């Protein structure tokens, strides 16, 4: 078995043990912050933070895994293999590295994209003292997501809506985040979540000495199967967008083409990458998402819709509930040798390219 395959895991606790071991062997300082709620079987869960490199480095790189619960399996494998590799770590010798493992530990342990309050963490990093997006259009599809029973008719009603209005309109209406229905999809919350508060308190100060900072936020779902895409929120012809194109050989997708971006307001939207500049107003910053494709977007969305319904109206212990959970995990983490091989091929390229160009940030 190729060494990198062993960096990936089958459950939250296996991944956590591997990460903590790899971080300590690499010489990183580790801090673990316990979540107030337990895993399904009562175990304590954590946001784990590893700090590596010189405190007086000019530049810091923050690598985050697990904003969306079980998507963390992918980011965890990448972080662990990076920490295991002296060759890769040597390329970052002059950089302060911060690894956040299990950004949303509750969602990971419970196999949910969201947190304990159904909050999508990637819609929660807003400045709540300023106007923020509500997404009133969510009401157009809200009724489709919460039938009394999620049967074939309920599923077909969603596909009928997509056939009438288009995939892009559906994705834009459903995915950009909403603050109308606390039990609904992609709910951004009305106040900072536990993850948000913990991240700001425990993680952000670790890069206080650095003058420059890069965020790499690892996700799954978008893109071709077993391949990666690089996304950001900078305007196409902006200096940051041009910089990323140069760094990554013009293999940058930029914005999310699955959405109608003319109708998406990324200002104070709550995503980690869109908020990164506000985290460090006194630094030169840039931020990107690296997504790893897991399958057809419509099937991924359907798995998320069903899981959301399950936690509001369904029975987790029923045969249907277990089938929904199994499908959700597969759609966010295929966990096959082919898929993990493709992920690491792209991730190792990203890490090499980042190390090559980080000095020019």
N, C-alpha and C positions, 0 to 999 in steps of 0.2 A: 504493500500500500504506500502510495506517495505520502511523504511526511506531512504536507499541508492538509491532507484529508483528515488527519487526526486532530487538527485544530478546531474542527467543527464538532458540534455536540448534538445530543438527542433530547436533553432536557435542561432546564434553567440551572439546576444545581451542578450538573456535570460541567456546563459552560463556565459557571462561576469558579469552580475549583480549578479548572484549567487556566483561567485568566489570572487568578490570584497567584498560582504557582509560577506562571510564565513571567508575570510582572516582578515577582520577588527574585527569581533567578536572574532576570535582566538587570537587577539593581535598582528598580523603581521604588519610590516611596508610595505606600498604599494606604488609602483611607476608605473605610466602609461606613455608609450611613444607613442605618436600619429604617425600613419603612414601617409605619405604625400598624399596618395590617399584615396578616400572615399569608403564606401560600395556601393552596387548597387543603393541604394536609396538616396545616398548622405551623409549618416551619417559618423561621424568620427570613425575610428577603431584604436585599440591600441595593443601593446605588453604590457601585464600587468605582473608586477614582485612583488612577495610577499616575504618578508624577515622575518624569525622567528628564535628565539633562541639566545643564548649568542654569542656575538662577539668574545669572547676569547676561544670558543670551539676549540678543537684540530681537529675536523673533520667536514667537510661540505658535505651535500647531496643536489644535484641539480636535481630537478624533472621537466622535460620539457614536455609540451603538445602542439601539434599543429605544428610540423615541416612540416607536409604534410596536411595543410589546414583542411578539414573536418574530418580527423582522430582525430582532437582535441576534438571532442565531447566525445570520449572515455576517453582520458587523463584528460579532464576537469572534468568529473564526478568523476574520481578517486581522483584528487586533492581536489575537493570540499568536498567529503565525508571524506577524511583524515583530512582536516581542521576542519570539523564539529565534529570530534570525539575526545573528550578529552582523551579517553583511548589510542588511537593511538598516539596522539601528545605527551602524557606523556612519551611514550617509547623513544621519541627523545629529551628528555629534555636537554641532554648534547651535542646536535648536532646543528650546524647551518644549517637551512633548507632554500633553495631558490626554489621558485616555479615560473616557467615561463609559463604563460597562454596565448596562442595565439602566439606562436613563429613565425608563419607565418600568421599574422592576415588577410592579403589580400586574401590569398588562402582560409582561413576559411570562410570569409564573402562572397566571390564570388563562393564558392563550387568548388575550384580548388586545386589539389594536389600541384601545383606550385605557384610561386609568380607572381607579376605584370609583370615581364619580362620573364615569362615562365621558370624560374630557379627553379630546384629542390633543395631546401635548403640543403637537405642531400647529395648533391653532390658538394656543394659550399664552404665548409670549408677547402679549400686547401690552401697551402702556394703558392701563385701565383708567387713567386720569384724563385721557384724550379720546376723541371720537374714534370708534373702531367699527369695522365691518360687521353687519348683522346677517346679511344675505336673506332678504325677505323672499326671494324667489324660491327658497327652500320649501315654502308652503305649497308650491306647485306639485311637488313630488312626495311631500310628507305622508299623505294618506296611503301611498303605495307600500310604505315600509313597515306598517304595523297592522297587518290583517289579524283577524282573530286566530286563524291558523295559517301557517306558511306552507300551503300546499301547491300543487302544480298550477292552479288557477291564479294564485297570488303571484307566483313567479312569472306567469305568462302576462299578467297585467303590466308588470314592469317592462317586459320586452316589447309589449304593444306600445307603451308610452315612448320608448326609445325609437321604435320603428316610425312613429308619427313625428317626433320632434328632433330626432338625431342623437347619435352617441355623444357628440361634443357638447350639446346643450344639456344632456342628462348629466354628464360628468361635471360640467361647470356648476350646474344647479345643486348637485349633491355633494361634490367633493371639496369645494373651496372653503367650507366651514360655515357653521351657522350658530346663532345664539338665540334661537327661537324655541327649540324643543330640547330640554335637558336629557330626554331619553332617546333622542334622535341620532342620526349619523353625523360624524365629523363635528360634534358639538365642541365649541371653543371655550365654554365656561364664561362666567361673569366675574371671576376673581382668580388670582394666581393659584394654581394647583400645588400639591405637595412637591411634585417634581420640579416645577418652576421655582418655587421658593428654595428648595434644596440646592438646585443648580446655581442659582444666583449667590447663595450664601457660601457654599462649599467649593464650587468649581471656578467661578469667574475670578475670585481674588488670586488664584494660583498663577495667573498671567499678568498680575499687576506690574511687575518690574519690566515686562517686555514692551518695546515700542511698537511692534508690529504683531499682528495675529491673523492666523488663517484657521477657519473652521472647515472640517470635513465631516459631513453628516451622512452616515451610512444607512441606506434604506433598501427595501425590496418592493417589487410590484411593477414598476414601469420599465419599458425597454424590451428588447428581444430576449428570448429565453436564454439563460445562462451567459448573458453578456451584460456589460455595464454601460450606463450613460451618465454624463456629467451635466448637472443642471445648476442654474443660478438665477438670480432675480434682477441682474443688472441689464440696463438697456443695451440693445444689440451693438451699438457703435460706441459704447462707453469705454473709458480706459480699462476698467476692470474686465469687461467682456473680452476686449482685445488681448489683455494680458493672459486670460485663461486660454484663449485660442492659441496663443504662442506657446504657452507651457505644454499644452496637451495636443499639439500637432493638428489643430483645427478639428479635433474629435470631441467637440463640445456641443451639446444640444441646446444649451441656453435655457429658455423658458419651457414650460410644459405644453407641448403641442397637442396634448389630449384635451386641453381646455380652450375655451374661447377667451384668450388673454386680454382682448379688448374690454371684456366685462369683468375682469378680475382686478381688484385693487390690492396690491401687495403692501401698500403703505399701512403700517400698524395692523397687519393681517394675523400676526401671532406665530408665524413660522420661525423656526430657530435661525435659518439663514437670513431671512428678511430683517430679523431683529438684532443680528450680530453687531452691526455698526453701533446701535444704541447701547449695547452692553459695554462698549469701550469707546466712548466719544473722543478720548484723548489719544487714540492709537490709529495707525494705518491698518485697516482691516479688510479682509475679503472672506467670502464664505461660499461654499458650494455643497450641493447634495450629490452623492454618488448612488444611483439606483441600480439594482440588479433585477433583470426581468425574470418573472416566474410563470408567466402564462398570459392568456387572453384577458384584457382589462375588464371586459364585461363579466367574465367568470369570477374575477377577483372581487369586483364590486358586489356581485350577487352573494359571494361568500361572506362579505362584510355585512351586507344587509341582513342575511339570515342570522348571523351571530348577534347582531344588535337586537333583532326580534327575539332571539332565544333568551337573552338576559332580561328582557322586559316581560315577555308573555309565555315563554317556553319552559321546559323542564330540562335542566342540565344533565340529569341522570337518566333521561329517557333515551331510547334508541335513536330517536330523531336528534336529540340534543348532542349525543356523542358523534353522530354522523356529521352534524354541522361543524363541530369542533375539529374533527379530523380533516374535513374539507378546507376549513379556514387555515389550519396549519400547513397543509399541502400547498395552498395557493400563495402563502407568504414565505414558505421555506420548503422547497421541493425535496431537499435532503437526499439527492442522488449523487453518485460519483461524477456523472457527467456535469451536473449543475455546479457542484462545488469546484470542479476543475475549471470551468469557465469563469466562475466568480474570482478564483484566485489568480487566474491568468490576467484578468483585467485589473484587479486590485493591486497586484505586484507592479504592473505597468504604471498605474496612477502613483503609487508610492515612489517609484523610481523617478518619474517625471517631476513630482513635487519636490523631492530632495534636490534634483538637478537645478530647479529654478527658484527655490524658496528664498535664496539670498537676494533675489531681485525684487522681492515684494515691496 
